[in-house]
Amino acid sequence: MAARAVPVDELRASLGSEIAVSEWFEIGQDRIDSFADTTEDHQWIHVDTERAATESPFKTTIGHGFLSLSMLAPIMMGTIRVAGDFRHGINYGLNRVRFPTPVPAGSRIRGHISLKELDEHPWGVQTVWGVTVEVEDNPKPCVVAEWVTRSYR
């Protein structure tokens, strides 16, 4: 899915409102294992399917919280971007992050995006996005974050 380019004035008018919902992403065991290899976090609750089936309270492996958080990049890149004559954008950081519920292997997640702040500067625009990542068929989200990005002229 291509990101919808939204002009600054239109973004400003939508402050505080949900402005985009991403496509679904599957968090399968292959993705979890690849993330474990990349981060060197091979805790059994993520990668040992047999042990998780018997010892985990979830009865299956679960994705890493940071895996769910890392999915903010494809969630945003496929959903919305600041329109304008910007050369590049960066991930400037996070103000707040919580992981209210785990993501069982095989689950699907998607992001709901709202704009919390938008500040224009001579160098470009800084945005603070409210992102809530839901797990399909679960009333609790797996990630709730305030994500700060910058778009540079």
Secondary structure, 3 states (H helix, E strand, C coil): CCCEEECHHHHHHCCCCEEEECCCEEECHHHHHHHHHHHCCCCHHHHCHHHHHHHCCCCCCECCHHHHHHCHHHHHHCCEEECCCCCEEEEEEEEEEECCCCCECCEEEEEEEEEEEEEEECCEEEEEEEEEEEECCCCCEEEEEEEEEEEEC
